[in-house]
Amino acid sequence: MGPKPLPPPPSANPRNAASPRPPARRRAKADNPRMSIEQISPAQARARQQAGAVLIDVRETHERASGQAEHALGVAKDALEADPAATVPDRGAEIVLICQSGARSLRAAQALLQAGYARVASVDGGTARWIAEGLPLAQLRQSADEIDFYDRYSRHLRLPEVGEAGQRKLQAARVAMVGAGGLGSPAAFYLAAAGVGTLVLADDDVVDRSNLQRQILHTEDRIGTPKVESAKIALQALNPRLRVETFAERITSDNVERLIGEADVVFDGADNFPVRYLLNDACVKLAKPLVYGAIHRFEGQVSLFDAGRHRGQCPCYRCLFPEPPPPEAAPNCAEAGVLGVLPGVIGLVQATEVVKLILGLGESLAGRLLHFDALAMRFRETRLRPDPECPVCAAGRAFAGYIDYQAFCAAP
């Protein structure tokens, strides 16, 4: 016996359709403040505008870029609600609000009513209906850079958590990336695509055919090219407005501060322990957040070390690894091999942390080490605590200076 058919919805039931709505519901709708807001057609809005009403488009700038009602003022809803008098000083003026479909302008109209504006209407159907009815539009005057900005990042701009203000933060950000190889490749691609304004790429290696299995920034025809130059070609082909600064040097105590000194975030895509300890110590000294990633065969790990900005609250790399493992316990990719897609997973988690840091979104990986096992397709997490005796990041401890990191990592 099959399942019982579902009953028809109330609107399809003749008995329900014929019966009047309960009085209580009528009163509730009558008491709804939005019911006092007049909703008018685009043609009526146009006529009122010509008669002296103020027509305000409450969409965001990027939404108005493709066109808005002719002679309308463009003021985003949040800005209008925060200070309506800056746009319409006279609370007795007639105001007509328009958005894309009519919902946002209705909410904005309610806010204006509560702010003391008595003559407020909302355009039913919004700009979409205005266009469908053939009413005149005005195109915003935009430079090529502005057009590119609103088109390229339109999906970010639709996220309330990002919006135009967040995208401008990304555009102004500077990220120093150590390593243009397995981890740096996917991360740099996505940071460039996301709109990070400046990437500083540091790598002293050249492209080798064996890199192409996982280092997706590079191509066959660029074998023998310095990795930073190969990376710059690929990234600027994706986003021509990205600024890429190349640093084709081995990172040492003498040049590390020149690399990361002006960075907002430091990305660790290094493949050796001396550079990892050096980066950690420099980031603690200069109070830079360090997004760490590492891979080995089929496994990877990611964390954020932010002890420089949060002494005694967040751990640093030395809190996790006070001493480097012996070389035989941590072979590199050339010795142990690595699954080609693994750097993509870990590098993209790192890139996500970088974007979140710049935007100030969500919960970071500070104090957490995220492990990934590709064969089991499983993530797990380890809590990390700052070491109160850490020689570098302990609260109140002065920076003792850089050490010989090669010797430190080579010691038994």
VENLIN-V243355 format. One record per residue. RES is the residue in one small letter. SS is DSSP state (helix for helix, strand for strand, loop for the rest). Layout:
((RES	SS) (RES	SS))
This chain:
((m	loop) (g	loop) (p	loop) (k	loop) (p	loop) (l	loop) (p	loop) (p	loop) (p	loop) (p	helix) (s	helix) (a	helix) (n	loop) (p	helix) (r	helix) (n	helix) (a	helix) (a	helix) (s	loop) (p	loop) (r	loop) (p	loop) (p	helix) (a	helix) (r	helix) (r	helix) (r	helix) (a	helix) (k	helix) (a	helix) (d	helix) (n	loop) (p	helix) (r	helix) (m	helix) (s	helix) (i	loop) (e	strand) (q	strand) (i	strand) (s	loop) (p	helix) (a	helix) (q	helix) (a	helix) (r	helix) (a	helix) (r	helix) (q	helix) (q	helix) (a	loop) (g	loop) (a	loop) (v	strand) (l	strand) (i	strand) (d	strand) (v	loop) (r	loop) (e	loop) (t	helix) (h	helix) (e	helix) (r	helix) (a	loop) (s	loop) (g	loop) (q	strand) (a	strand) (e	loop) (h	loop) (a	loop) (l	strand) (g	strand) (v	loop) (a	loop) (k	helix) (d	helix) (a	helix) (l	helix) (e	helix) (a	helix) (d	loop) (p	helix) (a	helix) (a	helix) (t	helix) (v	loop) (p	loop) (d	loop) (r	loop) (g	loop) (a	loop) (e	loop) (i	strand) (v	strand) (l	strand) (i	strand) (c	loop) (q	loop) (s	loop) (g	loop) (a	helix) (r	helix) (s	helix) (l	helix) (r	helix) (a	helix) (a	helix) (q	helix) (a	helix) (l	helix) (l	helix) (q	helix) (a	loop) (g	loop) (y	loop) (a	loop) (r	loop) (v	strand) (a	strand) (s	strand) (v	strand) (d	loop) (g	loop) (g	helix) (t	helix) (a	helix) (r	helix) (w	helix) (i	helix) (a	helix) (e	loop) (g	loop) (l	loop) (p	loop) (l	strand) (a	strand) (q	loop) (l	loop) (r	loop) (q	loop) (s	loop) (a	helix) (d	helix) (e	helix) (i	helix) (d	helix) (f	helix) (y	helix) (d	helix) (r	helix) (y	loop) (s	helix) (r	helix) (h	helix) (l	helix) (r	loop) (l	loop) (p	loop) (e	loop) (v	loop) (g	helix) (e	helix) (a	helix) (g	helix) (q	helix) (r	helix) (k	helix) (l	helix) (q	helix) (a	helix) (a	loop) (r	strand) (v	strand) (a	strand) (m	strand) (v	strand) (g	loop) (a	loop) (g	loop) (g	helix) (l	helix) (g	helix) (s	helix) (p	helix) (a	helix) (a	helix) (f	helix) (y	helix) (l	helix) (a	helix) (a	helix) (a	helix) (g	loop) (v	loop) (g	loop) (t	strand) (l	strand) (v	strand) (l	strand) (a	strand) (d	loop) (d	loop) (d	loop) (v	strand) (v	loop) (d	loop) (r	helix) (s	helix) (n	helix) (l	helix) (q	helix) (r	loop) (q	loop) (i	loop) (l	loop) (h	loop) (t	loop) (e	helix) (d	helix) (r	helix) (i	loop) (g	loop) (t	loop) (p	strand) (k	helix) (v	helix) (e	helix) (s	helix) (a	helix) (k	helix) (i	helix) (a	helix) (l	helix) (q	helix) (a	helix) (l	helix) (n	loop) (p	loop) (r	loop) (l	loop) (r	strand) (v	strand) (e	strand) (t	strand) (f	strand) (a	loop) (e	loop) (r	loop) (i	loop) (t	loop) (s	loop) (d	loop) (n	loop) (v	helix) (e	helix) (r	helix) (l	helix) (i	helix) (g	loop) (e	loop) (a	loop) (d	loop) (v	strand) (v	strand) (f	strand) (d	strand) (g	loop) (a	loop) (d	loop) (n	loop) (f	helix) (p	helix) (v	helix) (r	helix) (y	helix) (l	helix) (l	helix) (n	helix) (d	helix) (a	helix) (c	helix) (v	helix) (k	helix) (l	helix) (a	loop) (k	loop) (p	strand) (l	strand) (v	strand) (y	strand) (g	strand) (a	strand) (i	strand) (h	strand) (r	strand) (f	loop) (e	strand) (g	strand) (q	strand) (v	strand) (s	strand) (l	strand) (f	strand) (d	loop) (a	loop) (g	loop) (r	loop) (h	loop) (r	loop) (g	loop) (q	loop) (c	loop) (p	loop) (c	loop) (y	helix) (r	helix) (c	helix) (l	helix) (f	loop) (p	loop) (e	loop) (p	loop) (p	loop) (p	loop) (p	helix) (e	helix) (a	helix) (a	loop) (p	loop) (n	loop) (c	helix) (a	helix) (e	helix) (a	helix) (g	loop) (v	strand) (l	loop) (g	loop) (v	loop) (l	helix) (p	helix) (g	helix) (v	helix) (i	helix) (g	helix) (l	helix) (v	helix) (q	helix) (a	helix) (t	helix) (e	helix) (v	helix) (v	helix) (k	helix) (l	helix) (i	helix) (l	helix) (g	loop) (l	loop) (g	loop) (e	loop) (s	loop) (l	loop) (a	strand) (g	loop) (r	strand) (l	strand) (l	strand) (h	strand) (f	strand) (d	strand) (a	loop) (l	loop) (a	loop) (m	loop) (r	strand) (f	strand) (r	strand) (e	strand) (t	strand) (r	strand) (l	loop) (r	loop) (p	loop) (d	loop) (p	loop) (e	loop) (c	loop) (p	loop) (v	loop) (c	loop) (a	loop) (a	loop) (g	loop) (r	loop) (a	loop) (f	loop) (a	loop) (g	loop) (y	loop) (i	loop) (d	loop) (y	helix) (q	helix) (a	helix) (f	helix) (c	helix) (a	helix) (a	loop) (p	loop))
